[in-house]
Amino acid sequence: MISVEINSVDVSSLIDMGSLRKDDALNNKVDSLTFSIQSYIGHVFVPVLDAEVELFIDAVKHYGGRITSFNERVESDKIVSYDITCADYSQDANRILIQERFTNETVEAIIIALVADYAPDFTTANVDCAIVVTTVTFDRITLLEALNKLSKLTNFSFYIDYNKDIHFFQRNAEPAPFILTDDTLFYIKDTLEISRDLSQLRNRVYIRGGEIEGESRTEKFNGDGTKLTFVLGNKFSTLPTVTVNSVAKTVGIDFIDQEADFDSFWNYQQKYIRFKTGTVPAAGTNNIFVTGTPLFVLIMRLDDVASVAQYGIYEFATEDPTIKSRDEAKKFGIAQLDAYSKSIVEGSFRTYTPGLRSGQLLTIKSVWRGWEENFLIQKVTLTMVTNEVYIYTVQLATLRTMGIIDFLINLMLSGNETVADGESEVLQKVFFKAEMLGLQETVVTSKLHNPLTENLGIDDVVTSNIDFGTVFVLGPYVITGPADTKRTFILNGSLLG
């Protein structure tokens, strides 16, 4: 029984099971899940981008990821269908850029450190690679790209499972739960196909790496009393030493250091030593010595002797400027020969039996055809017939075939472009943290803590018109002001009466 949950809500009853399809791609490829869901009155459901999606078969989790896109179709006034596309948790590993450099660390330690610093919601329980990497730089690439870089460097495989756990493991290490034979019931009859192709065979590889340091070397020049600039045969990794007639000269960097501070000047890119007018070397034979550590481009050739003996020589060349040592170039070359030195063999079949996953090693043995071979499961596609009947379509390739396929895809995408690993660059990290600052102020008014003293003055001016020529008049009368001497005379009850 299949069930689908979106953000932990079971939507199985709304899904057109005939539309459900799950593609389990090999290793660093993204596993996808697509299906159609109907929303109608009484069962209204609208999907949301980035919502978490889980697929269960008989209560066992077979997929975990997020909605990356959906199309909306109005089928009637009351029914809306959504065609939903999901990507697995590799989507989460592509959200943050990594900027780190590691030196003399195991791959396992590197991955654990990257997860701790950049993706703490992932786990590393199935990371198993004790290979020591001399140096590796991740300059603004995603976690998924960093895992892919480590995979290419070590010839290991990796994938992120449906519980966000990273699997990084040696190839050919995980067997399929069953093998296919002439009489097996593990595949649908008449669906097994095998094809073989020799056109991509390569058994001699030329590797061009980056620049590496050689042994210290001295270049000698003849002075003539006038010549100021001497072109070097080598690009030195660090500031060289210079002597003229066995006398040491101070050396600065041309166009950077001050002219008056040094006897001579070194140019890294243009590969020359320049003297100034006051220090021009005198005439002499081999009287100017320039000593330093030269840089040269690493080039290596490796052969698969057995393949050459069987098929003859098939040559190819590859370039990776991130390779900085002979040991690293040798490991890389062996990995290339593992991929290319035998013929391409691919196959496919269909089955009702669950349990197969990309990256597993499946053995096919045919007695009546007289051969037995191991295949990597490249892709497993689940399609639904009914809610309880589903078919798996399995695509196969040998490990060497997968190496060739990856190489051709990368070659097609990149052409002749090469990307430097940035070993000589300084990785600079600048962090800006946004913070909200809140201020609160409480003011307490208290006469005990803040006594206030006030002086109150009162001026009273009394004006009276008594004995100042009062004129009595009949009332009613309204006094017009202090200077008005008129007053109302009371006829009855007056003290004057």
SEZAVEX-996850 format. One record per residue (C-alpha): residue number from 1; z, y, x. Coordinates in steps of 0.02 Angstrom, whole numbers. Layout:
BEGIN
    i      zz      yy      xx
  NUM       Z       Y       X
...
***
This chain:
BEGIN
    i      zz      yy      xx
    1       0       0       0
    2     -50     171      67
    3      48     331      36
    4      21     509      96
    5     153     644     109
    6     125     831     135
    7     281     920     194
    8     380     765     139
    9     309     772     -39
   10     218     613     -93
   11      44     661    -154
   12     -31     486    -156
   13     -63     490    -344
   14    -172     646    -325
   15    -283     576    -185
   16    -455     504    -212
   17    -425     350    -105
   18    -612     323     -80
   19    -614     487      16
   20    -474     444     138
   21    -528     417     318
   22    -425     408     479
   23    -506     416     652
   24    -398     355     796
   25    -489     419     952
   26    -456     366    1130
   27    -317     450    1229
   28    -344     638    1247
   29    -458     647    1094
   30    -382     716     934
   31    -347     590     793
   32    -407     657     626
   33    -366     620     444
   34    -475     678     299
   35    -455     654     112
   36    -485     740     -55
   37    -346     788    -173
   38    -357     844    -355
   39    -250     976    -437
   40    -243     988    -627
   41    -128    1040    -767
   42      32     942    -756
   43      -1     897    -574
   44     -36    1062    -489
   45     -39    1052    -300
   46    -112    1181    -180
   47    -122    1133       5
   48     -59    1251     141
   49    -132    1269     315
   50     -23    1197     454
   51      76    1091     329
   52     137     927     403
   53      46     770     343
   54     104     590     362
   55      12     429     317
   56     109     269     282
   57      42      92     262
   58     169     -27     188
   59     305     101     229
   60     254     105     414
   61     198     273     482
   62      16     266     538
   63     -23     450     557
   64      64     616     585
   65     -16     786     602
   66     -54     952     519
   67    -181    1024     397
   68    -308    1122     499
   69    -434    1164     361
   70    -477    1131     181
   71    -619    1170      60
   72    -587    1211    -123
   73    -704    1148    -259
   74    -689    1192    -444
   75    -744    1036    -539
   76    -702    1100    -714
   77    -598    1233    -798
   78    -443    1129    -773
   79    -476    1027    -613
   80    -485    1091    -434
   81    -522     975    -287
   82    -473    1008    -106
   83    -562     924      40
   84    -427     920     174
   85    -446     896     363
   86    -297     859     474
   87    -272     851     663
   88    -136     749     747
   89       8     823     846
   90    -109     861     991
   91    -135    1019     889
   92      43    1071     932
   93      13    1034    1117
   94    -130    1160    1118
   95     -31    1311    1060
   96      57    1368    1219
   97     -18    1407    1389
   98      63    1337    1546
   99      78    1431    1710
  100     161    1323    1842
  101     134    1247    2014
  102     212    1082    2073
  103     221    1016    2251
  104     265     837    2304
  105     323     785    2130
  106     290     626    2032
  107     179     640    1880
  108     324     581    1772
  109     437     721    1838
  110     298     849    1811
  111     271     799    1630
  112     458     796    1592
  113     475     971    1666
  114     326    1039    1568
  115     392     968    1404
  116     567    1038    1435
  117     501    1213    1471
  118     353    1228    1354
  119     362    1097    1216
  120     543    1046    1182
  121     497     968    1013
  122     398     832    1107
  123     475     681    1194
  124     429     584    1352
  125     501     410    1319
  126     335     325    1360
  127     286     424    1515
  128     273     299    1659
  129     186     362    1816
  130     276     365    1985
  131     123     429    2081
  132     170     578    2190
  133      54     728    2174
  134      41     829    2335
  135       4     990    2242
  136     -59    1035    2069
  137     -76    1202    1982
  138     -82    1239    1796
  139    -147    1415    1778
  140    -145    1468    1596
  141    -196    1301    1521
  142    -122    1209    1373
  143      -5    1059    1381
  144    -147     946    1322
  145    -261    1012    1460
  146    -122     987    1587
  147    -101     805    1534
  148    -289     781    1545
  149    -290     854    1721
  150    -152     736    1777
  151    -245     592    1694
  152    -405     628    1792
  153    -308     648    1953
  154    -219     480    1937
  155    -345     381    1832
  156    -205     350    1706
  157    -222     360    1517
  158    -120     462    1394
  159    -102     503    1210
  160      25     586    1095
  161      87     470     960
  162     125     509     779
  163     308     547     819
  164     265     677     954
  165     306     560    1098
  166     192     571    1250
  167     122     407    1317
  168      59     419    1498
  169      22     247    1569
  170     -86     144    1683
  171    -253      93    1610
  172    -275     -88    1554
  173     -88    -101    1528
  174     -78    -116    1337
  175    -156    -274    1261
  176    -220    -285    1083
  177    -117    -394     964
  178    -256    -526     957
  179    -418    -582    1043
  180    -590    -614     970
  181    -670    -786     989
  182    -819    -875     913
  183    -713    -945     771
  184    -585    -805     748
  185    -545    -736     577
  186    -492    -568     648
  187    -661    -486     616
  188    -785    -483     474
  189    -927    -602     512
  190   -1094    -528     565
  191   -1013    -362     613
  192    -981    -394     800
  193   -1114    -311     910
  194   -1120    -299    1102
  195   -1242    -194    1204
  196   -1266    -185    1394
  197   -1347     -45    1496
  198   -1377     -25    1683
  199   -1454     150    1678
  200   -1294     242    1724
  201   -1244     130    1870
  202   -1174     222    2023
  203   -1093     133    2170
  204   -1095     263    2311
  205   -1004     426    2278
  206   -1005     586    2379
  207    -854     697    2344
  208    -853     882    2387
  209    -677     951    2374
  210    -597    1117    2415
  211    -557    1193    2583
  212    -428    1105    2691
  213    -348    1147    2858
  214    -408    1066    3019
  215    -333    1058    3193
  216    -302    1219    3291
  217    -461    1279    3376
  218    -506    1411    3506
  219    -671    1507    3503
  220    -730    1592    3664
  221    -839    1748    3681
  222    -916    1851    3822
  223    -871    2034    3830
  224    -999    2162    3890
  225    -894    2321    3894
  226    -975    2394    3737
  227    -976    2261    3600
  228    -838    2284    3470
  229    -869    2146    3340
  230    -874    1958    3373
  231    -927    1838    3232
  232    -816    1684    3216
  233    -885    1511    3188
  234    -737    1462    3077
  235    -640    1534    2933
  236    -458    1529    2988
  237    -319    1493    2864
  238    -197    1617    2943
  239    -199    1764    3064
  240    -271    1704    3231
  241    -212    1750    3406
  242    -324    1850    3523
  243    -322    1865    3714
  244    -438    1963    3827
  245    -437    1915    4012
  246    -277    1814    3976
  247    -190    1968    3904
  248    -127    1948    3725
  249    -190    2077    3600
  250    -108    2128    3438
  251    -206    2076    3283
  252    -209    2164    3115
  253    -304    2131    2953
  254    -462    2234    2941
  255    -468    2366    2804
  256    -283    2337    2767
  257    -184    2377    2925
  258    -185    2547    3009
  259    -313    2573    3148
  260    -188    2648    3269
  261     -62    2505    3254
  262    -164    2358    3324
  263    -283    2316    3466
  264    -400    2209    3359
  265    -432    2169    3177
  266    -471    2004    3087
  267    -578    1985    2930
  268    -546    1823    2833
  269    -697    1824    2717
  270    -827    1891    2839
  271    -759    1787    2984
  272    -754    1911    3127
  273    -639    1994    3254
  274    -663    2181    3280
  275    -598    2285    3425
  276    -587    2475    3424
  277    -655    2599    3549
  278    -496    2609    3651
  279    -479    2419    3667
  280    -660    2364    3690
  281    -661    2205    3798
  282    -728    2222    3974
  283    -880    2125    4032
  284    -847    1944    4076
  285    -890    1762    4042
  286    -780    1678    3910
  287    -649    1812    3935
  288    -610    1830    3748
  289    -509    1690    3665
  290    -480    1681    3476
  291    -364    1538    3422
  292    -321    1487    3244
  293    -317    1349    3113
  294    -491    1329    3039
  295    -532    1292    2858
  296    -675    1177    2812
  297    -746    1102    2652
  298    -685     924    2621
  299    -831     802    2600
  300    -805     615    2583
  301    -915     463    2545
  302    -853     302    2467
  303    -949     141    2427
  304    -915      -4    2310
  305    -972    -142    2429
  306    -978    -279    2298
  307   -1082    -174    2179
  308   -1202    -122    2318
  309   -1225    -304    2365
  310   -1261    -353    2184
  311   -1370    -208    2125
  312   -1420    -110    2281
  313   -1372      72    2316
  314   -1352     193    2170
  315   -1289     360    2233
  316   -1212     510    2147
  317   -1111     663    2196
  318    -968     754    2114
  319    -877     916    2156
  320    -698     963    2123
  321    -631    1114    2221
  322    -455    1074    2164
  323    -448     926    2286
  324    -353     987    2438
  325    -320     831    2544
  326    -411     677    2609
  327    -290     561    2520
  328    -320     649    2356
  329    -509     639    2382
  330    -498     453    2419
  331    -399     417    2260
  332    -520     522    2159
  333    -670     431    2234
  334    -597     259    2197
  335    -568     313    2018
  336    -750     367    2005
  337    -813     201    2074
  338    -701     106    1953
  339    -794     197    1815
  340    -973     189    1877
  341    -999      37    1990
  342   -1041     -89    1851
  343   -1155     -89    1702
  344   -1108      -5    1538
  345   -1051    -125    1405
  346   -1011     -66    1228
  347    -979    -148    1062
  348    -912    -132     885
  349    -848    -236     740
  350    -757    -219     574
  351    -595    -301     521
  352    -467    -306     381
  353    -327    -342     506
  354    -214    -193     552
  355    -129    -164     719
  356    -274    -106     829
  357    -262      62     913
  358    -372     157    1034
  359    -323     127    1215
  360    -278     -55    1189
  361    -364    -190    1291
  362    -457    -315    1181
  363    -523    -479    1251
  364    -683    -551    1178
  365    -719    -732    1226
  366    -876    -825    1176
  367    -894   -1006    1230
  368   -1067   -1035    1159
  369   -1133    -872    1236
  370   -1045    -909    1400
  371    -951    -748    1437
  372    -780    -670    1423
  373    -741    -485    1446
  374    -604    -358    1418
  375    -642    -201    1319
  376    -549     -39    1290
  377    -536       4    1107
  378    -620     173    1105
  379    -599     219     922
  380    -525     145     763
  381    -582     215     595
  382    -485     175     437
  383    -579     189     271
  384    -513     149      99
  385    -592      33     -29
  386    -445      39    -151
  387    -265      92    -133
  388    -225     -83     -68
  389    -388    -133      20
  390    -447     -44     177
  391    -566     -81     321
  392    -551     -41     506
  393    -710      -3     605
  394    -678     -30     791
  395    -783      40     933
  396    -769     -40    1105
  397    -813       3    1284
  398    -762     -61    1454
  399    -649      50    1557
  400    -791      93    1676
  401    -900     139    1527
  402    -769     260    1464
  403    -764     342    1635
  404    -952     369    1632
  405    -947     435    1454
  406    -811     561    1499
  407    -908     613    1655
  408   -1071     641    1560
  409    -985     740    1423
  410    -899     852    1549
  411   -1061     873    1646
  412   -1154     921    1488
  413   -1022    1050    1440
  414    -997    1128    1611
  415   -1168    1113    1696
  416   -1152    1165    1877
  417    -999    1274    1845
  418    -844    1236    1947
  419    -672    1308    1917
  420    -556    1338    2063
  421    -380    1273    2048
  422    -306    1434    2113
  423    -201    1358    2252
  424    -210    1521    2351
  425    -167    1629    2202
  426       5    1694    2162
  427      63    1640    1990
  428     152    1790    1920
  429     253    1779    1761
  430     307    1934    1666
  431     416    1914    1512
  432     439    2047    1378
  433     574    2007    1254
  434     577    2099    1088
  435     753    2137    1026
  436     822    2229     875
  437     968    2344     915
  438    1085    2396     774
  439    1214    2535     787
  440    1358    2560     667
  441    1483    2704     676
  442    1643    2721     576
  443    1724    2892     560
  444    1906    2902     501
  445    1975    3068     445
  446    2164    3076     465
  447    2279    3224     470
  448    2395    3122     579
  449    2263    3096     715
  450    2166    3256     691
  451    2290    3394     636
  452    2210    3558     582
  453    2302    3725     578
  454    2243    3870     469
  455    2308    4046     451
  456    2291    4124     279
  457    2299    4313     260
  458    2311    4405      93
  459    2277    4590      69
  460    2334    4668     -95
  461    2277    4842    -143
  462    2363    4912    -298
  463    2287    5061    -380
  464    2377    5152    -519
  465    2327    5307    -612
  466    2505    5348    -671
  467    2549    5528    -629
  468    2370    5557    -579
  469    2312    5658    -728
  470    2302    5524    -861
  471    2197    5573   -1011
  472    2241    5483   -1173
  473    2099    5445   -1289
  474    2077    5358   -1454
  475    2028    5176   -1442
  476    1958    5059   -1426
  477    1904    5110   -1250
  478    1844    5006   -1101
  479    1900    5066    -929
  480    1750    5091    -817
  481    1839    5073    -648
  482    1989    5119    -539
  483    1944    5302    -538
  484    1937    5311    -728
  485    2097    5404    -786
  486    2066    5380    -970
  487    2186    5268   -1066
  488    2203    5219   -1249
  489    2346    5307   -1341
  490    2448    5194   -1456
  491    2500    5281   -1615
  492    2619    5149   -1682
  493    2743    5068   -1564
  494    2706    5181   -1414
  495    2853    5217   -1297
  496    2798    5396   -1302
  497    2821    5405   -1491
***
